[in-house]
Amino acid sequence: MTLNWSDLLPENEPFVPDVLQGVIEHENAPLLSQQPESSGVRPDWNGQTVSLSGFIVPIDYQGVGVTAFILVPYVGACVHVPPPPANQLVFVTTEEPYESSGLFEPVTVVGMFGVSSLSTQLADIGYALSADKIDPYKM
């Protein structure tokens, strides 16, 4: 099943990333402190194999490959601008390190999906995905 980022929001919640709503002041406080409250997560796909495309924010490496990363819906999330709500972030782990071309590489991830409650230095995260396959995003 292919998911879109809007599928991760509670029903009837509009999806407009903060970064698209105008200029964000982020020079005066840590980015995590500016993360908007999450309005909840959707357990609809717990335990199912799904496909979701987004951008890599690396967390852990093994050699030259990424073994854990945050999948984000737009470039800049969690690093250059305040992170999106937790229900718009997915913590991805993979046994087979993925040789990423760098920060914010667009990818499509396929694997077991579920609701999670994880806090990192960058952001609170609402979902987790155990990747079976990671491919560069194809337009």
Buried (B, 14 or more C-beta within 10 A) or exposed (E): EEBEBEBBBEEEEEBEBBBEEEEBEEEEEEBBEBBEEBEBBBEEBEEEBBBBBBBBBBBEBEEEBBBBBBBBBBBBBBBEBBBBBBBBBBBBBBEEBBEBEEBBBBBBBBBBBBBBEBEBEBBBBBBBBBBEBBEEEEE
